[in-house]
Structure formats: structure tokens, C-alpha cells
């Protein structure tokens, strides 16, 4: 079984592309969703995150996402320390999940593969891109976040120009019909190369 990394900047449409792969039968693991669950369910993670970010990181035993985002997206060192707590848990969870899949490839959707120098873990990497203004518009509609906060988060991710040469496949996700065709093309190539 091959491990495919699916990555892209915030607002690029990774989740949309993931759904398209799922529709074709590919198992997809969403790292961000799993990380949020592990940050609550893991006692060790809760303790370390509370020590790092303070007791306000949790409210009524739930993750205080807006508080955490305000702290870490303005402080690269704090974000790095948080990732050092969460990413090993996600990797362990992903490996366990992947071992139970029966398809010829699995996809791990992860926002920051290159930024964490994790590209060596994957057999192939699919990068989802979209113009910056399109991405900002999508996030404004989805999260109701401020433009300033969105730009802060984008600032913690590499630009597409740096990720494209390192990727095996690139999907420009502006037109859904074209995106769907590209997903099918990549899916066929992944099936053929087994």
C-alpha cells in the first residue's frame, strides 16, 4: 500500500479534493480533524498543551480553538512547540489507521507537509493550489475570520511557488469540474502504478 500526502495552503480546497478521492474509493485520513480530537482525548496532550498555552487552552473539557489560534499564529516558536506535541500523536494514529485499510493507496490530508519536512514519509505528494485572493475569499465565507487573521495563518505556510517543485501532482482548484477531472487522472495513475 502506498501513502499519498495531500497538502495545500489554507483555503486551497484540500477537503474538497479529499472528498473527490473518497468518492472514487480511496481511504482519506484528515490530519487536522484527527489532531483536534487527539488534543482533547489524549490526557498527555491536554496536560502538555495546558502547560504550553495556559489553562484557557481548554474550556469545559473542549479545545478553545480561537484562544489557541490567537496565541500560536502570532508566535512561530509557540506554533512549533504545539506541533511537536500534536504531530507525533497524529503520525501514530495515521499509521494505525492506514494499517487497517484495504485499498492500494491511502491519502493523508495534511496542511503542512513541507513546512515540517515530512515529505520523505510519502510515496507521492498531491498539492492543491488556488490564487491567494480566492483562498482568502473562501476562508472569509467559511470561518468568518478577519483578513488580518487569515494572512497571519497564511504566513505560517510556505507559498505554492516553493511547494510546486517538490510535489508529484498539482491540482489548481479554481474550477470544480477541472478539479474533478484532475483528481480522476491522478487516481488512475495511482491505480496503474501498483
N, C-alpha and C positions, 0 to 999 in steps of 0.2 A: 504494500500500500504506500502510495506517495503522499507527502504532506505539502499542500499548496498554501502559501501565505497570500491573503487578500488584504491589501492595505490601501491607504489613501488619506489625504488630509480631511479634517473636519468639514462636513458639508459636501464632500465629493460624491456621496451616494453609495458608500460601501454596503450599507444594509439593503439597498435596492438591488444591487448586483448579487449580494448573497442570496436574496430571495429567488432571483432568477436561476442561480445554480441549484438551489434546493428544488425548484420546480422540475429540473432535469434529473433529479435523483441523487445529487451529491450531498453528503452529510456536511453541515456547516456548523462550526463552533464559534460563537460570538464572544470574543475575549472581554470586551467592555462590560457586557451584561453579566458574564460569569464573575468578573472581578468585583462588581458591585455586590453580588451575592456573597462571595467569599469574604469580602471586607466586613460583612455582618455575621456570617455563620462561623468563621474561624475565630476562636477565642484568642489565639495568639496574635492574629492580625488586629483584632479590636484593641488589644492591650497596646501593641506597638504603635498603632495609628493614634490612639489617645495620648500616648507619651509624646509622639512627634508633633501632633497638631493641637493637643489640648482636649479637654473633656467635651467641648462643644462639637467635636467631630461626629458625635452620635447624639441623637435626640430621641427619647423613648425607644431605645434599642434599635433605632433605624439610623442609616447613614445620613448625615446632614450634608448633602451634596453641594448645596450653594455655599455653605461655610467653607468646605474643603476646597472647592473651586476658587473661591476668592483668595484663599491662602496660597495654594500651590501654583496657580497660573501667573502669579506675580513674583514668584521666587523659584528660580530654576533649581536651586540646590535642594529646596524643600520637596519639589516635584520629583527630583532624582531619588531622594530618600524614601518617598512614598512608593515610587515604582520598585525600589529594592525590597520593600516589604511585600508588595502585591504580586509582582511578576513571577517570582518562584512558585507561588501558590497556583497561579493561573497555568503555568507550564506543567506542573504536576497534574492538575485537573485535566488539562488538554490531553496529555499522554494517556491518562486512564480512559478518557472518553474515546480517543482515537483507536485504542486497542480493542474496543468493543464494536467498531464499525465494520461492515462487511463490503463496502464499496471499494473500487480500485484506487480511489483517491479521496482524501478528506481536505476540507478547507478550514483554515483558522483565520477568521476575520480579526485583524489587529491593527490599530491606528498607527502605532509607532514601531514598526519592524526595523527600519534602517536606523532610526534615531537611537535605538537600543543595541545596535549592531547584532541583531538576531537573524540576519538573512541567511547565515550558514545552516540554520536549523531546517530550512525549507528546500524541497526539491525544485520547486518553481515558485515565482512570485508574480501575482497579478496586481497591478497598480491601477486604481480608479482615480481619474482626474476630472476636473471641471474648472472653468475660469474662476478666478478669485471672487469676482462680483456675484457670479451665480451661486457660489458656495455661501457667501455672506448672506445673500437674499434667502437661501434655503434655511439657514440657521436662524435668521430673524423670524421667519414664519414658524419654524418648528419649536424653538425654545423660548422665543420672546426675549432673548438675551440682547444686551446692548451691543452696538457695533464695536465699541471700545473693548468690551469683554471678549468678543469674537476674535478680534485682531490679536489680543493677548494670547488666546489659546492657539491661534494660527502661528504665532511667533515661537511657540514651543515645538513646532513640527517643521521638518525640512520642506523646502519648496519642491514642487514637482520636478523642476529642472534638474535637481540633484538626485531625485529618486528614479527618474525615467531610465537613465543609462544602466541602473542596477537591477531593473525589472525585466522579467521574461516576457510579460504581456502587459500592454497598456490599453485601458478602456477609457475613452473620452466620453464621460457620462453627461451629455447635454440633451441628446435626443433618445428617448426611451426605446424606440424601435431599433435604432442603430446600436444601442447598448445591448439589447436582447440578441441581435444578430452576432455581435462580437462575443457575447457570453457563450452562445451555441458553438461558435467557431472554436473557442478555447476549450470548451467541454469536449468537442470531437477530437481535438488534438491530444488532450489528456487521456481520452479513452484509447486512441490509436497507439499511443506511446507506451502502453503497458506490456 
